[in-house]
Amino acid sequence: MDVPALQQLAMAQEKALVAFAQRLIQTPSLPGQEGDAARLVRSEMQSLGYDDTWIDEVGNVVGVIRGTGGGNSLMFNTHLDHVDVGDESGWQFPPYAGEISDGVLWGRGAVDIKGPTAAQVYGVALLKQVGVELPGDVYVAGAVQEEIGGLGSLELARTTRTDRAVIGEASSNELRRGHRGRIELIVRITGQACHASAPERGINPHYSLGSFLTALREVETVEDAFLGPETFAPTLLFTDQTSSNVIPGEVRLHIDWRTVPQRGPDDIRAEVARRLDASLLDGASGEVTIKELRLRAYTGVERELPAAFPSLAIEDSDPMVGGARAALEEAFGHPVPVGRWTFATDGGHLFAAGIPCIGFGPGDERLAHTNREHVAIADLSTAAVGNAVLAAALTAVP
C-alpha cells in the first residue's frame, strides 16, 4: 500500500474533513435526537463514494466499502450522540459553533465523538480513492444512544455483524485494547413516612442508608492485571418526598460500579444486597436492583435493556493488536503505544457479542464530557490516515 499517497490525499482533503467535523458539531444530537446527524453522515458517505449506505431500524447510519472477498470484515464504530453542554457560559467558544482557533477545532463532540467520526468516514474513503482493493468488506457505523446505554451498537452486533471492529473513541491516535465495564445499581430502602414533628411514629430510612454507606466502604474490590481494580461510587440520591417536614417512606440511592471480567453484574448485585440486608435498622426493608433502561430511538423504536455495559479486554498477543500496531507504526514512523481507556465504550457490547475490538481515535480522552472539549486539526488528518491503514491491515491479518 502506498502510504505517502494516502497521506498526500489526506492533506488535500483536510479542509473538507474539518468542514465535515464542524457541521457535525453544529448539528446537536443528544440521545434520541440523532436523526439530523445520521442524515448528515450518510450524505457525506455518499459524496465520498461509499458502495452503499443506509439508516437502520433504530437510527444507526452505516456505510460500506466492499472488499474483493476472502478477508476479514471490519466495522469502524463511533456514535452519533453526545452529552449535554451544561452551562454554556463556561465554554471558551459556543459549544455548537465548531469554532477553529490556532489550528484547533472546539465544541461539544470535538473529542466525543464527532471529530473521530469524521476521521473514520474520510479515512476509509481514502482507500477507495487511491484505488486500494481490500480483501474484506469495511463498514463505518455511527451508532445511536451510546451515551445512555448502547442501543445502537447492540443492534449493530445483531444485524451488521463483522469479524472485527475498531472503536473510534479518543485515544490520542494511539491504540487501546480494553476498558472496564459499568453497571448502575439502585438501592431502595423503605421505611414508614410520618410527620417530622413526631419521628417515633415512622421508620426513617435515612438511618439505614447511613449504616449501609458505612458498610459499603468495606466491600473488597477485585482487580484485573490489565484493566485495574473495580471502583464504585454512590452518585444520585432521591426520596419519595419533596417537603422537608416529612420523614420519607423511601430513599433511593444510585451506585456507579466499574467492573472487571472477574466479577459479573449478578455477583456484584448480590454482594451489595448482602451489605444492605445487614444494614437495615428499625424494621426498614430494602432491595438492590440493576437499573432497567427503556430507550426510545429517534425512529420511534423502543427497547428495554439493563444498565450494564460489559468490559473489553483483548490480549496484547492477539494478531489484531500486533497487526494494527505494525501498520500504524509503519505509517506514522514512530512507536505507537497500546493502552486502555478509563471509561466504558460500545466496544464492550461488541466484544461481549464475540467481535474482537481495538480502539483508535484522535483527541485527548480527558477532554471528553468537559467544557474544554477540542481536537487539533492535524490530529484529525493523522487519524484519517491511521484509519485507512488499519482498514487495510485488519481485513488482511489472519
PAFI-771448 format. One line per field, with one value per residue (C-alpha): residue number from 1; residue in three letters; x, y, z. Coordinates in nm, 3 decimals. Layout:
! residues N
num c(NUM;...)
residu c(Ala;...)
east c(X;...)
north c(Y;...)
up c(Z;...)
This chain:
! residues 398
num c(1;2;3;4;5;6;7;8;9;10;11;12;13;14;15;16;17;18;19;20;21;22;23;24;25;26;27;28;29;30;31;32;33;34;35;36;37;38;39;40;41;42;43;44;45;46;47;48;49;50;51;52;53;54;55;56;57;58;59;60;61;62;63;64;65;66;67;68;69;70;71;72;73;74;75;76;77;78;79;80;81;82;83;84;85;86;87;88;89;90;91;92;93;94;95;96;97;98;99;100;101;102;103;104;105;106;107;108;109;110;111;112;113;114;115;116;117;118;119;120;121;122;123;124;125;126;127;128;129;130;131;132;133;134;135;136;137;138;139;140;141;142;143;144;145;146;147;148;149;150;151;152;153;154;155;156;157;158;159;160;161;162;163;164;165;166;167;168;169;170;171;172;173;174;175;176;177;178;179;180;181;182;183;184;185;186;187;188;189;190;191;192;193;194;195;196;197;198;199;200;201;202;203;204;205;206;207;208;209;210;211;212;213;214;215;216;217;218;219;220;221;222;223;224;225;226;227;228;229;230;231;232;233;234;235;236;237;238;239;240;241;242;243;244;245;246;247;248;249;250;251;252;253;254;255;256;257;258;259;260;261;262;263;264;265;266;267;268;269;270;271;272;273;274;275;276;277;278;279;280;281;282;283;284;285;286;287;288;289;290;291;292;293;294;295;296;297;298;299;300;301;302;303;304;305;306;307;308;309;310;311;312;313;314;315;316;317;318;319;320;321;322;323;324;325;326;327;328;329;330;331;332;333;334;335;336;337;338;339;340;341;342;343;344;345;346;347;348;349;350;351;352;353;354;355;356;357;358;359;360;361;362;363;364;365;366;367;368;369;370;371;372;373;374;375;376;377;378;379;380;381;382;383;384;385;386;387;388;389;390;391;392;393;394;395;396;397;398)
residu c(Met;Asp;Val;Pro;Ala;Leu;Gln;Gln;Leu;Ala;Met;Ala;Gln;Glu;Lys;Ala;Leu;Val;Ala;Phe;Ala;Gln;Arg;Leu;Ile;Gln;Thr;Pro;Ser;Leu;Pro;Gly;Gln;Glu;Gly;Asp;Ala;Ala;Arg;Leu;Val;Arg;Ser;Glu;Met;Gln;Ser;Leu;Gly;Tyr;Asp;Asp;Thr;Trp;Ile;Asp;Glu;Val;Gly;Asn;Val;Val;Gly;Val;Ile;Arg;Gly;Thr;Gly;Gly;Gly;Asn;Ser;Leu;Met;Phe;Asn;Thr;His;Leu;Asp;His;Val;Asp;Val;Gly;Asp;Glu;Ser;Gly;Trp;Gln;Phe;Pro;Pro;Tyr;Ala;Gly;Glu;Ile;Ser;Asp;Gly;Val;Leu;Trp;Gly;Arg;Gly;Ala;Val;Asp;Ile;Lys;Gly;Pro;Thr;Ala;Ala;Gln;Val;Tyr;Gly;Val;Ala;Leu;Leu;Lys;Gln;Val;Gly;Val;Glu;Leu;Pro;Gly;Asp;Val;Tyr;Val;Ala;Gly;Ala;Val;Gln;Glu;Glu;Ile;Gly;Gly;Leu;Gly;Ser;Leu;Glu;Leu;Ala;Arg;Thr;Thr;Arg;Thr;Asp;Arg;Ala;Val;Ile;Gly;Glu;Ala;Ser;Ser;Asn;Glu;Leu;Arg;Arg;Gly;His;Arg;Gly;Arg;Ile;Glu;Leu;Ile;Val;Arg;Ile;Thr;Gly;Gln;Ala;Cys;His;Ala;Ser;Ala;Pro;Glu;Arg;Gly;Ile;Asn;Pro;His;Tyr;Ser;Leu;Gly;Ser;Phe;Leu;Thr;Ala;Leu;Arg;Glu;Val;Glu;Thr;Val;Glu;Asp;Ala;Phe;Leu;Gly;Pro;Glu;Thr;Phe;Ala;Pro;Thr;Leu;Leu;Phe;Thr;Asp;Gln;Thr;Ser;Ser;Asn;Val;Ile;Pro;Gly;Glu;Val;Arg;Leu;His;Ile;Asp;Trp;Arg;Thr;Val;Pro;Gln;Arg;Gly;Pro;Asp;Asp;Ile;Arg;Ala;Glu;Val;Ala;Arg;Arg;Leu;Asp;Ala;Ser;Leu;Leu;Asp;Gly;Ala;Ser;Gly;Glu;Val;Thr;Ile;Lys;Glu;Leu;Arg;Leu;Arg;Ala;Tyr;Thr;Gly;Val;Glu;Arg;Glu;Leu;Pro;Ala;Ala;Phe;Pro;Ser;Leu;Ala;Ile;Glu;Asp;Ser;Asp;Pro;Met;Val;Gly;Gly;Ala;Arg;Ala;Ala;Leu;Glu;Glu;Ala;Phe;Gly;His;Pro;Val;Pro;Val;Gly;Arg;Trp;Thr;Phe;Ala;Thr;Asp;Gly;Gly;His;Leu;Phe;Ala;Ala;Gly;Ile;Pro;Cys;Ile;Gly;Phe;Gly;Pro;Gly;Asp;Glu;Arg;Leu;Ala;His;Thr;Asn;Arg;Glu;His;Val;Ala;Ile;Ala;Asp;Leu;Ser;Thr;Ala;Ala;Val;Gly;Asn;Ala;Val;Leu;Ala;Ala;Ala;Leu;Thr;Ala;Val;Pro)
east c(0.000;0.127;0.115;0.266;-0.018;-0.271;-0.101;-0.092;-0.461;-0.549;-0.372;-0.551;-0.885;-0.808;-1.033;-1.323;-1.263;-1.256;-1.562;-1.748;-1.642;-1.760;-2.102;-2.133;-2.056;-2.303;-2.572;-2.686;-2.760;-2.843;-2.950;-3.279;-3.229;-2.962;-3.166;-3.014;-2.662;-2.735;-2.858;-2.555;-2.316;-2.498;-2.487;-2.112;-2.055;-2.247;-2.045;-1.721;-1.817;-1.919;-2.062;-2.379;-2.525;-2.834;-3.003;-3.130;-3.435;-3.303;-3.139;-2.777;-2.612;-2.395;-2.177;-1.983;-1.694;-1.698;-1.390;-1.280;-1.367;-1.169;-1.060;-1.197;-1.496;-1.430;-1.650;-1.532;-1.766;-1.838;-2.161;-2.383;-2.496;-2.319;-2.368;-2.537;-2.328;-2.417;-2.372;-2.273;-2.110;-1.821;-1.717;-1.435;-1.636;-2.007;-2.036;-2.221;-2.026;-1.748;-1.502;-1.147;-0.873;-0.496;-0.531;-0.778;-1.144;-1.362;-1.708;-1.925;-1.834;-1.494;-1.342;-1.650;-1.713;-1.773;-1.407;-1.331;-1.643;-1.527;-1.182;-1.337;-1.573;-1.291;-1.018;-1.189;-1.288;-0.920;-0.852;-1.114;-0.999;-0.639;-0.751;-0.666;-0.873;-0.947;-0.987;-1.284;-1.584;-1.535;-1.828;-1.834;-2.116;-2.244;-2.446;-2.726;-2.754;-2.405;-2.407;-2.712;-2.696;-2.561;-2.888;-2.730;-2.429;-2.637;-2.845;-2.532;-2.397;-2.720;-2.778;-2.443;-2.206;-1.841;-1.532;-1.357;-1.417;-1.225;-1.383;-1.318;-1.319;-1.044;-0.705;-0.459;-0.407;-0.267;-0.413;-0.645;-0.724;-0.964;-1.161;-1.359;-1.733;-2.004;-2.328;-2.572;-2.724;-3.030;-3.057;-3.409;-3.469;-3.829;-3.936;-4.258;-4.338;-4.463;-4.472;-4.125;-4.262;-4.332;-4.047;-4.142;-4.449;-4.243;-3.936;-3.678;-3.493;-3.207;-3.058;-3.044;-2.893;-2.618;-2.545;-2.537;-2.299;-2.059;-2.076;-2.036;-1.694;-1.575;-1.650;-1.335;-1.288;-1.149;-0.853;-0.761;-0.394;-0.458;-0.781;-0.707;-0.941;-1.315;-1.432;-1.771;-1.925;-2.263;-2.394;-2.762;-2.991;-3.369;-3.657;-4.030;-4.093;-4.046;-4.132;-3.862;-4.106;-4.191;-3.988;-3.974;-4.114;-3.840;-3.491;-3.327;-2.951;-2.775;-2.430;-2.191;-1.983;-1.692;-1.645;-1.370;-1.417;-1.353;-1.689;-2.020;-2.316;-2.523;-2.237;-2.189;-2.560;-2.566;-2.266;-2.426;-2.756;-2.580;-2.436;-2.776;-2.956;-2.708;-2.755;-3.132;-3.247;-3.572;-3.780;-3.683;-3.668;-3.464;-3.362;-3.081;-3.150;-2.963;-3.128;-3.354;-3.339;-3.627;-3.476;-3.665;-3.475;-3.547;-3.703;-3.969;-3.834;-3.833;-3.613;-3.561;-3.216;-3.025;-2.782;-2.493;-2.200;-1.950;-1.576;-1.344;-1.003;-0.831;-0.493;-0.181;-0.063;-0.372;-0.282;-0.531;-0.335;0.001;-0.121;-0.274;0.035;0.268;0.051;0.030;0.399;0.493;0.257;0.347;0.718;0.723;0.625;0.252;0.168;-0.109;-0.312;-0.663;-0.942;-1.059;-1.422;-1.661;-1.740;-1.972;-1.678;-1.786;-2.118;-1.948;-1.682;-1.948;-2.116;-1.793;-1.648;-1.281;-1.224;-0.941;-0.960;-0.811;-0.916;-0.796;-0.824;-0.742;-0.989;-0.951;-1.138;-1.448;-1.762;-1.594;-1.640;-1.280;-1.352;-1.133;-0.918;-0.619;-0.690;-0.358;-0.469;-0.785;-0.583;-0.342;-0.634;-0.784;-0.460;-0.443;-0.795;-0.709;-0.405;-0.598;-0.867;-0.609;-0.423;-0.715;-0.907;-0.592;-0.433;-0.515)
north c(0.000;0.346;0.525;0.850;0.865;0.826;1.099;1.331;1.277;1.323;1.660;1.760;1.674;1.824;2.127;1.905;1.673;1.961;2.124;1.795;1.773;2.132;2.055;1.757;1.974;2.234;1.964;1.894;1.525;1.444;1.082;1.018;1.322;1.195;1.198;1.511;1.392;1.048;1.201;1.432;1.138;0.936;1.225;1.265;0.892;0.906;1.202;1.017;0.717;0.451;0.147;0.150;0.348;0.307;0.404;0.104;0.044;0.213;0.501;0.391;0.519;0.266;0.289;0.007;-0.025;-0.373;-0.594;-0.845;-1.140;-1.380;-1.133;-1.025;-0.795;-0.489;-0.230;0.118;0.216;0.557;0.708;0.997;1.120;1.341;1.462;1.790;2.107;2.221;2.588;2.750;3.045;2.821;2.748;2.938;2.926;2.848;2.469;2.418;2.670;2.439;2.725;2.693;2.879;2.832;2.503;2.356;2.266;2.343;2.233;1.964;1.641;1.757;1.468;1.264;1.183;1.388;1.454;1.080;1.010;1.247;1.082;0.737;0.844;1.013;0.765;0.458;0.650;0.734;0.372;0.365;0.699;0.582;0.251;0.013;-0.305;-0.456;-0.830;-0.781;-0.553;-0.243;-0.081;0.261;0.289;0.583;0.434;0.593;0.630;0.520;0.776;0.627;0.252;0.135;0.076;0.137;-0.092;-0.371;-0.353;-0.347;-0.657;-0.832;-0.703;-0.584;-0.834;-0.819;-1.024;-0.733;-0.375;-0.053;0.171;0.535;0.687;0.936;0.773;1.048;0.844;0.559;0.212;0.090;-0.274;-0.255;-0.081;-0.167;-0.219;-0.038;-0.122;0.109;-0.025;0.114;0.063;0.115;0.139;0.151;0.277;0.440;0.801;1.030;1.392;1.510;1.656;1.301;1.081;0.800;0.729;0.629;0.440;0.680;0.509;0.757;0.581;0.252;0.439;0.577;0.231;0.088;0.355;0.282;-0.091;-0.031;0.123;-0.210;-0.407;-0.568;-0.490;-0.721;-0.619;-0.713;-0.713;-0.501;-0.312;-0.228;-0.250;-0.230;0.105;0.211;0.543;0.637;0.910;1.010;1.016;1.059;1.032;0.995;1.336;1.699;1.852;1.894;1.846;1.489;1.180;0.993;0.648;0.553;0.659;0.555;0.556;0.503;0.344;0.362;0.042;-0.001;-0.370;-0.611;-0.955;-1.145;-1.048;-1.022;-0.790;-1.050;-1.124;-0.754;-0.702;-0.997;-0.862;-0.518;-0.678;-0.870;-0.545;-0.380;-0.662;-0.636;-0.257;-0.228;-0.072;-0.022;-0.251;-0.096;-0.314;-0.286;-0.423;-0.384;-0.396;-0.326;-0.027;-0.109;0.128;0.195;0.367;0.527;0.591;0.891;0.644;0.561;0.215;0.135;-0.121;-0.229;-0.326;-0.332;-0.055;-0.298;-0.224;-0.510;-0.470;-0.508;-0.676;-0.820;-0.982;-0.789;-1.103;-1.112;-1.084;-0.800;-0.590;-0.674;-0.610;-0.277;-0.162;-0.261;-0.085;0.238;0.243;0.198;0.478;0.721;0.645;0.623;0.376;0.355;0.278;0.033;0.106;0.111;0.363;0.477;0.486;0.232;0.226;0.045;-0.185;-0.375;-0.464;-0.576;-0.773;-0.949;-1.048;-1.217;-0.938;-0.864;-0.489;-0.241;0.135;0.421;0.783;1.144;1.365;1.360;1.143;1.368;1.643;1.431;1.550;1.879;2.240;2.237;1.987;2.040;1.849;1.953;1.966;1.796;1.503;1.462;1.423;1.184;0.979;0.959;0.810;0.580;0.454;0.384;0.175;-0.005;-0.096;-0.244;-0.429;-0.568;-0.701;-0.897;-1.002;-1.369)
up c(0.000;-0.093;0.242;0.107;-0.147;0.137;0.336;0.036;-0.035;0.332;0.333;0.014;0.177;0.518;0.465;0.361;0.658;0.903;0.746;0.790;1.155;1.201;1.051;1.283;1.587;1.459;1.446;1.804;1.853;2.212;2.275;2.099;1.874;1.635;1.312;1.158;1.236;1.087;0.763;0.751;0.790;0.526;0.278;0.332;0.281;-0.045;-0.170;-0.085;-0.296;-0.043;-0.217;-0.008;0.280;0.496;0.821;1.015;1.230;1.542;1.352;1.316;0.999;0.815;0.508;0.344;0.102;-0.045;-0.048;-0.306;-0.082;0.133;0.402;0.737;0.754;0.971;1.141;1.230;1.513;1.660;1.787;1.689;2.030;2.280;2.635;2.721;2.703;3.057;3.142;2.812;2.988;3.092;2.732;2.563;2.239;2.189;2.222;1.893;1.686;1.568;1.612;1.479;1.665;1.630;1.446;1.697;1.649;1.951;2.053;2.204;2.030;1.902;2.100;2.193;1.920;1.608;1.535;1.544;1.337;1.064;1.068;1.023;0.743;0.550;0.640;0.499;0.184;0.119;0.029;-0.243;-0.379;-0.423;-0.571;-0.284;-0.304;0.035;0.089;0.323;0.349;0.563;0.741;0.905;1.159;1.360;1.645;1.843;2.219;2.319;2.597;2.770;2.716;2.382;2.199;1.859;1.889;2.041;1.724;1.505;1.679;1.582;1.227;1.089;1.242;1.135;1.212;1.386;1.497;1.558;1.821;1.736;2.085;2.157;2.218;2.113;1.794;2.000;2.032;2.305;2.375;2.664;2.933;3.243;3.222;3.412;3.584;3.756;4.076;4.252;4.628;4.765;5.138;5.256;5.596;5.717;5.631;5.905;6.014;6.108;6.434;6.557;6.428;6.668;6.452;6.150;6.034;5.898;5.608;5.626;5.928;5.739;5.445;5.667;5.806;5.453;5.319;5.603;5.525;5.152;5.206;5.342;5.023;4.887;4.519;4.253;4.038;3.682;3.587;3.277;3.340;3.701;4.000;4.027;4.159;4.286;4.380;4.527;4.297;4.291;4.595;4.592;4.836;4.778;4.939;4.840;5.178;5.438;5.725;5.623;5.706;5.373;5.326;5.079;4.978;4.653;4.601;4.267;4.258;3.962;3.962;3.721;3.651;3.550;3.392;3.716;3.868;3.683;3.741;3.926;4.167;4.235;4.294;4.537;4.730;4.766;4.869;5.148;5.280;5.263;5.445;5.732;5.749;5.779;6.107;6.296;6.075;5.743;5.431;5.116;4.778;4.524;4.152;3.829;3.668;3.373;3.078;2.841;2.541;2.254;1.930;1.712;1.465;1.724;1.810;2.183;2.355;2.715;2.839;3.169;3.257;3.224;2.996;2.955;2.992;2.694;2.708;2.403;2.467;2.369;2.188;1.966;1.594;1.563;1.812;1.658;1.305;1.398;1.583;1.298;1.039;1.237;1.324;0.960;0.855;1.136;1.157;1.537;1.812;1.886;2.250;2.336;2.647;2.792;2.828;3.170;3.054;2.901;2.528;2.289;2.227;2.537;2.374;2.052;2.241;2.450;2.123;2.011;1.796;1.878;1.918;1.940;1.982;1.782;1.751;1.760;2.066;2.436;2.628;2.934;2.747;2.685;2.869;2.965;2.854;2.727;2.450;2.145;1.896;1.688;1.316;1.245;1.462;1.256;0.935;1.106;1.232;0.883;0.753;1.055;0.991;0.629;0.713;0.989;0.739;0.501;0.776;0.973;0.676;0.580;0.912;0.990)
